Amino acid sequence: MTKQQMFDVLSRKAHLTKKASREAVEALLDEIKKALAKGEKVVLSGFGTFKVVSVRDKDVVFPGSKVKKTIKGHRAARFTPGKNLKKAVK
């Protein structure tokens, strides 16, 4: 599902205009992004948890050229699905 499809579904199900549904989805995603940028955990009950993890430096070898390179440590976003989401996907 694309963001545009999500806007369409939300506008239909929540009886909103497409502009209002777009603003609602964008606002939600913006708030999740801001919380993760601060290093906070975002828990959506019944759906899952977004959190930030630290990734250590890592040595890699490129298969084609056999060149070794070190990828610097960084922060990355991770998602853990909740029980209801896991059940729905199965």
Secondary structure as the mmCIF struct_conf table of DSSP 4:
data_model
#
loop_
_struct_conf.conf_type_id
_struct_conf.id
_struct_conf.beg_label_comp_id
_struct_conf.beg_label_asym_id
_struct_conf.beg_label_seq_id
_struct_conf.end_label_comp_id
_struct_conf.end_label_asym_id
_struct_conf.end_label_seq_id
HELX_RH_AL_P HELX_RH_AL_P1 LYS A 3 LYS A 13
TURN_TY1_P TURN_TY1_P1 ALA A 14 HIS A 15
HELX_RH_AL_P HELX_RH_AL_P2 LYS A 18 ALA A 37
TURN_TY1_P TURN_TY1_P2 LYS A 38 GLY A 39
STRN STRN1 VAL A 42 LEU A 44
TURN_TY1_P TURN_TY1_P3 SER A 45 PHE A 47
STRN STRN2 GLY A 48 VAL A 55
STRN STRN3 LYS A 58 VAL A 61
TURN_TY1_P TURN_TY1_P4 PRO A 63 SER A 65
STRN STRN4 LYS A 68 ILE A 71
HELX_LH_PP_P HELX_LH_PP_P1 LYS A 72 GLY A 73
STRN STRN5 HIS A 74 PRO A 81
HELX_RH_AL_P HELX_RH_AL_P3 LYS A 83 VAL A 89
#
